[in-house]
Amino acid sequence: MEQGEISLSEREFSRIKDRVYKVAGISLSDAKRTLVVSRLSKIVRGLGLASFDSYIDHLERGGSAQDSQEFVNALTTNLTRFYREDHHFEHLRTFVGGLLASKPRGTRLRIWSAACSTGQEPYTIGMDLLSAFPELKRWDFKILATDIDTAVIAKAARGIYPDNELSGLSAERLKPFQRLGDGTVKVPDAVRELVSFKPLNLIAQWPMKGPFDAIFCRNVAIYFDKPTQGEVFGRFNKLLAPDAFLYIGHSENLGSGGEGFRLVGKTIYQCKPKNSNRAAA
């Protein structure tokens, strides 16, 4: 055990699993025990507590909203990169190109990056579409980016990343980034202005009404159990415009939440026809 870590009993681990499932829908496996100890020990020490039992007691009986958020932030995993799963962006370009050809200038276009982590996904969407279709500047085009982890949302909103975040990108894809001269790059303002970052718990209430033309929720459902997955995917379906698309992670499937969708590509699902009118969000 590393210095500063606290021993974790089976009972304490069970209480932590129960709480993170209740507040965030995250289903922790037994394999995550070491992760729990390493990520929560510093928080427990910082609160002046001696055990995980006392920590959970604190959260349940008198902890602040910030304490509860810090608990969730510590147990979420944020792994992403620019242009991750490139086939999704290729499909989105084709879809948006079709919209541009069939809709008048100024038409509304809404995309939601759910569980956006540190922002690479929504910024990729914005940069890729503006590069392919500069005329989108004349559309009512906006991207909503949400995540349960408030710390990563704050980082994402800045739009500044280390140079190595861009490794592997083509020269064409590197062009939009502004190099700041200190080993970091900045997402262009024209793209940052498209994206609104908001904290959101996918198993809690959603304030937005939609409809969305596309939703990206990738590599998130793997942390939910099957009933939670089905509920979340079903709620996505209700917020998507007719014939809109849902993009999920490479190791995920819709399961019981797939009733309102049809598979049209690798981890790409389209809404089945439904009675829905497009309305402003």
Wavefront OBJ file of the C-alpha trace (Angstrom):
o trace
v 0.000 0.000 0.000
v 1.325 3.421 -0.966
v 1.998 6.037 1.672
v -1.143 7.962 2.500
v -3.535 5.235 1.340
v -6.126 3.884 3.745
v -7.159 0.249 4.103
v -10.496 -0.619 2.526
v -12.714 -3.326 4.010
v -15.296 -5.289 2.016
v -18.060 -3.444 3.847
v -16.553 -0.061 3.043
v -16.054 -0.995 -0.606
v -19.681 -2.097 -0.774
v -20.838 1.242 0.662
v -18.735 3.169 -1.862
v -20.088 1.076 -4.745
v -23.652 1.610 -3.543
v -23.190 5.367 -3.278
v -21.530 5.950 -6.657
v -24.233 3.829 -8.282
v -26.970 5.790 -6.546
v -25.638 9.252 -7.366
v -24.024 8.664 -10.781
v -25.243 5.329 -12.123
v -21.675 4.014 -12.178
v -21.409 0.279 -11.563
v -17.998 -0.425 -10.003
v -16.628 -3.940 -10.375
v -14.437 -5.636 -7.797
v -11.520 -5.003 -10.143
v -11.799 -1.277 -9.316
v -10.891 -1.744 -5.667
v -7.323 -0.482 -6.087
v -8.558 2.505 -8.082
v -11.000 3.404 -5.311
v -8.270 3.315 -2.666
v -5.795 5.357 -4.707
v -8.290 8.027 -5.747
v -10.183 8.488 -2.503
v -7.442 8.156 0.130
v -6.147 11.692 -0.387
v -9.658 13.111 -0.070
v -10.315 11.168 3.119
v -7.015 12.351 4.626
v -7.729 15.916 3.564
v -11.004 15.852 5.487
v -9.169 14.658 8.588
v -10.984 11.321 8.582
v -9.453 7.983 9.499
v -11.470 5.501 7.440
v -13.650 5.085 4.384
v -16.575 4.284 6.662
v -16.265 7.684 8.293
v -15.951 9.272 4.839
v -19.201 7.746 3.578
v -20.865 8.719 6.869
v -19.667 12.278 6.243
v -21.081 12.332 2.707
v -24.430 10.908 3.790
v -24.969 12.930 6.943
v -23.326 16.286 6.631
v -21.118 16.608 3.604
v -21.490 19.591 1.297
v -22.534 19.497 -2.335
v -18.873 20.106 -3.181
v -17.856 17.060 -1.121
v -20.351 14.941 -3.036
v -19.134 16.287 -6.374
v -15.501 15.629 -5.440
v -16.433 12.019 -4.643
v -17.943 11.570 -8.111
v -15.097 13.404 -9.849
v -12.560 11.105 -8.209
v -14.279 7.935 -9.413
v -14.921 8.891 -13.026
v -12.488 7.998 -15.787
v -11.630 10.562 -18.452
v -9.860 9.044 -21.443
v -10.294 10.774 -24.776
v -8.445 12.326 -27.698
v -9.065 14.392 -30.805
v -10.685 12.453 -33.663
v -11.173 9.331 -31.569
v -13.097 6.716 -33.603
v -12.745 8.677 -36.815
v -15.502 6.812 -38.669
v -18.084 8.620 -36.538
v -16.904 12.018 -37.752
v -16.829 10.802 -41.345
v -20.450 9.689 -41.009
v -21.437 12.980 -39.354
v -19.851 14.962 -42.217
v -21.903 13.007 -44.743
v -25.083 13.567 -42.722
v -24.492 17.300 -42.269
v -23.540 17.658 -45.930
v -26.933 16.216 -46.824
v -28.667 18.664 -44.504
v -26.831 21.592 -46.054
v -27.911 20.488 -49.513
v -31.569 20.134 -48.544
v -32.189 22.886 -45.974
v -32.209 26.677 -46.302
v -29.453 28.868 -44.882
v -29.941 29.561 -41.186
v -31.469 26.171 -40.409
v -31.067 24.981 -36.840
v -28.439 22.272 -36.153
v -27.852 20.906 -32.647
v -25.306 18.299 -31.568
v -24.829 16.985 -28.036
v -21.537 15.562 -26.786
v -22.659 13.708 -23.670
v -19.863 12.799 -21.250
v -17.500 15.097 -23.149
v -14.609 14.744 -20.678
v -11.890 17.356 -21.311
v -13.492 18.601 -24.519
v -11.652 16.908 -27.365
v -14.830 15.330 -28.722
v -17.027 18.447 -29.061
v -14.099 20.498 -30.346
v -13.373 17.808 -32.945
v -17.014 17.964 -34.052
v -16.853 21.739 -34.383
v -13.492 21.899 -36.158
v -14.282 19.041 -38.509
v -17.649 20.402 -39.607
v -16.511 24.022 -39.989
v -13.498 22.877 -42.007
v -15.677 20.780 -44.306
v -18.568 23.255 -44.474
v -17.571 26.908 -43.842
v -21.149 27.891 -44.694
v -22.226 26.434 -41.327
v -21.259 29.826 -39.885
v -24.476 31.086 -41.430
v -26.542 28.336 -39.791
v -27.996 28.228 -36.288
v -25.320 25.707 -35.302
v -24.494 24.902 -31.681
v -22.855 22.071 -29.749
v -23.807 21.160 -26.194
v -21.030 19.428 -24.226
v -21.770 17.900 -20.822
v -20.023 15.790 -18.220
v -20.668 14.784 -14.634
v -17.080 15.707 -13.660
v -16.956 19.442 -12.981
v -13.151 19.488 -13.010
v -12.894 18.245 -16.590
v -15.672 20.607 -17.716
v -13.632 23.545 -16.399
v -10.552 22.320 -18.265
v -12.518 21.741 -21.457
v -13.982 25.251 -21.461
v -10.466 26.744 -21.625
v -9.749 24.919 -24.884
v -5.999 24.728 -24.220
v -4.089 21.449 -24.532
v -0.479 20.197 -24.474
v 1.160 19.809 -27.879
v 1.269 16.033 -27.467
v -2.549 15.927 -27.514
v -2.240 16.444 -31.272
v 0.201 13.636 -31.975
v -0.887 11.526 -34.914
v -3.101 14.181 -36.495
v -2.592 15.054 -40.151
v -1.200 18.432 -41.209
v -4.682 19.391 -42.414
v -6.216 18.678 -39.022
v -3.455 20.555 -37.219
v -4.116 23.780 -39.138
v -6.950 25.213 -37.019
v -5.030 25.049 -33.732
v -3.266 28.138 -32.443
v 0.197 27.436 -31.020
v 0.790 29.471 -27.869
v 4.575 29.053 -27.747
v 4.691 27.408 -24.329
v 4.184 23.822 -25.400
v 0.418 24.209 -25.615
v -2.160 24.777 -28.327
v -5.520 26.503 -28.298
v -8.742 25.575 -30.044
v -9.740 28.434 -32.386
v -12.221 30.948 -31.017
v -14.654 30.289 -33.862
v -14.977 26.713 -32.654
v -14.966 27.476 -28.934
v -17.853 29.884 -29.480
v -19.948 27.032 -30.875
v -19.616 24.868 -27.764
v -21.438 25.315 -24.458
v -19.982 23.264 -21.596
v -22.359 22.295 -18.797
v -22.187 19.877 -15.857
v -24.754 17.103 -16.203
v -25.463 13.791 -14.491
v -26.878 11.405 -17.091
v -29.054 9.611 -14.531
v -30.526 12.824 -13.121
v -32.929 15.306 -14.728
v -31.960 16.843 -18.067
v -32.869 20.517 -18.468
v -32.584 20.605 -22.265
v -35.540 19.789 -24.494
v -33.919 19.233 -27.885
v -34.333 18.083 -30.472
v -30.761 17.129 -31.330
v -29.626 16.121 -34.792
v -26.839 13.965 -33.343
v -25.788 12.754 -29.917
v -22.327 11.403 -29.102
v -22.240 9.251 -25.960
v -19.152 7.136 -26.353
v -17.428 4.846 -23.868
v -19.758 5.907 -21.065
v -22.416 3.186 -20.983
v -19.716 0.626 -20.159
v -19.746 2.088 -16.632
v -23.520 1.555 -16.281
v -25.406 -1.665 -15.630
v -27.892 -2.917 -18.240
v -31.038 -1.298 -16.759
v -29.288 2.094 -16.509
v -27.975 1.768 -20.055
v -31.459 1.042 -21.350
v -32.929 4.019 -19.531
v -30.278 6.465 -20.759
v -30.446 5.319 -24.394
v -34.238 5.498 -24.275
v -34.044 9.093 -23.044
v -31.613 9.951 -25.844
v -34.148 8.654 -28.355
v -36.807 11.041 -27.053
v -34.481 14.039 -27.498
v -33.319 13.176 -31.000
v -34.964 14.648 -34.081
v -36.593 12.225 -36.522
v -33.919 10.279 -38.429
v -31.161 11.754 -36.232
v -28.127 9.761 -35.108
v -26.632 8.366 -31.915
v -22.918 7.522 -31.797
v -21.690 5.173 -29.051
v -18.375 3.585 -28.083
v -16.669 0.764 -29.970
v -17.328 -1.793 -27.207
v -20.915 -0.754 -26.491
v -24.370 -1.698 -27.745
v -27.833 -0.342 -27.051
v -29.274 -3.459 -25.460
v -32.769 -2.857 -24.079
v -32.494 0.825 -25.051
v -32.295 0.050 -28.748
v -35.995 -0.299 -29.472
v -36.264 3.165 -31.034
v -33.092 2.836 -33.137
v -31.752 0.961 -36.116
v -28.076 0.127 -36.627
v -26.716 1.918 -39.719
v -22.953 1.625 -39.229
v -20.305 0.584 -36.772
v -21.704 1.816 -33.416
v -23.890 4.312 -35.313
v -27.635 4.225 -34.720
v -30.434 6.161 -36.389
v -33.770 6.984 -34.832
v -36.612 4.979 -36.240
v -39.503 7.039 -37.612
v -41.529 8.629 -34.824
v -44.119 11.325 -34.414
v -42.070 14.361 -33.416
v -42.006 17.993 -34.421
v -38.740 19.910 -34.528
v -38.877 22.656 -31.939
v -36.347 25.162 -30.698
v -34.367 24.112 -27.618
l 1 2 3 4 5 6 7 8 9 10 11 12 13 14 15 16 17 18 19 20 21 22 23 24 25 26 27 28 29 30 31 32 33 34 35 36 37 38 39 40 41 42 43 44 45 46 47 48 49 50 51 52 53 54 55 56 57 58 59 60 61 62 63 64 65 66 67 68 69 70 71 72 73 74 75 76 77 78 79 80 81 82 83 84 85 86 87 88 89 90 91 92 93 94 95 96 97 98 99 100 101 102 103 104 105 106 107 108 109 110 111 112 113 114 115 116 117 118 119 120 121 122 123 124 125 126 127 128 129 130 131 132 133 134 135 136 137 138 139 140 141 142 143 144 145 146 147 148 149 150 151 152 153 154 155 156 157 158 159 160 161 162 163 164 165 166 167 168 169 170 171 172 173 174 175 176 177 178 179 180 181 182 183 184 185 186 187 188 189 190 191 192 193 194 195 196 197 198 199 200 201 202 203 204 205 206 207 208 209 210 211 212 213 214 215 216 217 218 219 220 221 222 223 224 225 226 227 228 229 230 231 232 233 234 235 236 237 238 239 240 241 242 243 244 245 246 247 248 249 250 251 252 253 254 255 256 257 258 259 260 261 262 263 264 265 266 267 268 269 270 271 272 273 274 275 276 277 278 279 280 281
